Amino acid sequence: MKHPEFNKLLKEIIERTTGVLSAKSDEYSTESDKLHNFKRAGAMLNCSPEKALVGMWTKHIISILDIVDETEYKCGTEVDCFPGFDPEKYIDRLEEKIGDAINYLILLEALIKERYNK
């Protein structure tokens, strides 16, 4: 991938992840605390909010690994994939899961910085 294509992709990822993080805010936080769900989950699971977040984040990583495995199985290392393989289906899912994984890392950083007042 050439630099201009990569820079365009980077911009798209940042816009997409920012949009999702903002949109999901009402669903997964309270008016007074953006990190509420992780704190509540940590309390329920008797662990830190950070560990609770990592547990939730894991499902996105597993989905990404499953997409990579399935793509490799259906395409191998060749450009040509099995007949009927729809790369758009995988790209759409991959974009969603990578965006979610990025957002969880941002939220993890926020939790840790909040803990240490940084």
C-alpha positions as CSV (number, residue, x, y, z in Angstrom):
1,M,0.0,0.0,0.0
2,K,1.4,3.4,-1.0
3,H,1.6,6.2,1.6
4,P,-1.4,8.2,0.2
5,E,-3.6,5.2,0.3
6,F,-2.5,4.4,3.9
7,N,-3.0,8.0,5.0
8,K,-6.5,7.9,3.6
9,L,-7.2,4.6,5.4
10,L,-5.9,6.0,8.6
11,K,-8.2,9.0,8.4
12,E,-11.2,6.7,7.7
13,I,-10.4,4.5,10.7
14,I,-10.0,7.5,13.0
15,E,-13.3,9.0,11.8
16,R,-15.1,5.6,12.1
17,T,-13.8,4.8,15.5
18,T,-14.5,8.3,16.8
19,G,-18.1,8.1,15.5
20,V,-18.7,4.7,17.1
21,L,-17.2,5.8,20.4
22,S,-19.3,8.9,20.5
23,A,-22.5,7.1,19.4
24,K,-22.1,4.3,22.0
25,S,-21.5,6.7,24.8
26,D,-25.2,7.0,25.8
27,E,-25.6,3.2,25.7
28,Y,-22.5,2.2,27.7
29,S,-21.9,5.1,30.2
30,T,-23.8,7.3,32.5
31,E,-24.2,11.1,32.2
32,S,-21.5,11.6,34.8
33,D,-19.1,8.8,34.0
34,K,-17.9,7.6,30.5
35,L,-16.3,4.6,32.1
36,H,-19.2,3.5,34.2
37,N,-19.8,0.1,32.6
38,F,-16.3,-1.1,33.2
39,K,-16.3,0.0,36.8
40,R,-19.7,-1.7,37.3
41,A,-18.5,-4.9,35.5
42,G,-15.3,-4.9,37.7
43,A,-17.4,-4.6,40.8
44,M,-19.6,-7.5,39.7
45,L,-16.7,-9.7,38.8
46,N,-14.6,-8.7,41.8
47,C,-11.8,-7.4,39.7
48,S,-10.5,-4.0,38.5
49,P,-12.3,-2.1,35.9
50,E,-9.3,-2.5,33.7
51,K,-9.4,-6.3,33.9
52,A,-13.1,-6.2,33.2
53,L,-12.5,-4.2,30.1
54,V,-9.8,-6.6,28.9
55,G,-12.2,-9.4,29.3
56,M,-14.8,-7.6,27.1
57,W,-12.1,-6.6,24.6
58,T,-11.0,-10.2,24.2
59,K,-14.2,-11.0,22.4
60,H,-13.3,-8.5,19.7
61,I,-9.8,-9.9,19.4
62,I,-11.2,-13.4,19.0
63,S,-13.5,-12.2,16.3
64,I,-10.6,-10.6,14.4
65,L,-8.6,-13.9,14.7
66,D,-11.6,-15.8,13.4
67,I,-11.8,-13.5,10.4
68,V,-8.1,-13.9,9.7
69,D,-8.3,-17.7,10.1
70,E,-11.4,-17.9,7.8
71,T,-9.9,-15.6,5.2
72,E,-6.7,-17.6,5.2
73,Y,-8.6,-20.9,4.9
74,K,-10.7,-19.6,2.0
75,C,-7.9,-17.7,0.3
76,G,-4.6,-19.1,1.6
77,T,-1.7,-17.0,0.6
78,E,-3.0,-16.7,-2.9
79,V,-4.8,-13.7,-4.4
80,D,-7.5,-16.0,-5.8
81,C,-10.0,-17.2,-3.2
82,F,-12.5,-20.0,-3.3
83,P,-15.4,-19.5,-5.7
84,G,-18.2,-17.7,-3.8
85,F,-15.8,-16.0,-1.4
86,D,-17.1,-12.5,-0.7
87,P,-14.3,-10.3,0.6
88,E,-16.7,-7.4,1.3
89,K,-18.4,-9.5,4.0
90,Y,-15.0,-10.0,5.7
91,I,-13.9,-6.4,5.2
92,D,-17.1,-5.0,6.7
93,R,-16.8,-7.3,9.8
94,L,-13.0,-6.6,10.1
95,E,-13.6,-2.9,10.0
96,E,-16.2,-3.1,12.7
97,K,-14.1,-5.4,15.0
98,I,-10.8,-3.5,14.5
99,G,-12.7,-0.3,15.3
100,D,-14.1,-1.9,18.5
101,A,-10.7,-3.2,19.5
102,I,-9.1,0.3,19.0
103,N,-11.9,1.9,21.0
104,Y,-11.4,-0.6,23.9
105,L,-7.7,0.3,24.0
106,I,-8.6,4.0,24.1
107,L,-11.0,3.3,27.0
108,L,-8.4,1.2,28.8
109,E,-6.0,4.1,28.6
110,A,-8.7,6.4,30.0
111,L,-9.3,4.0,32.9
112,I,-5.6,3.8,33.8
113,K,-5.0,7.5,33.5
114,E,-8.1,8.2,35.6
115,R,-6.8,5.8,38.3
116,Y,-3.5,7.7,38.4
117,N,-5.0,11.1,37.9
118,K,-3.1,11.7,34.7
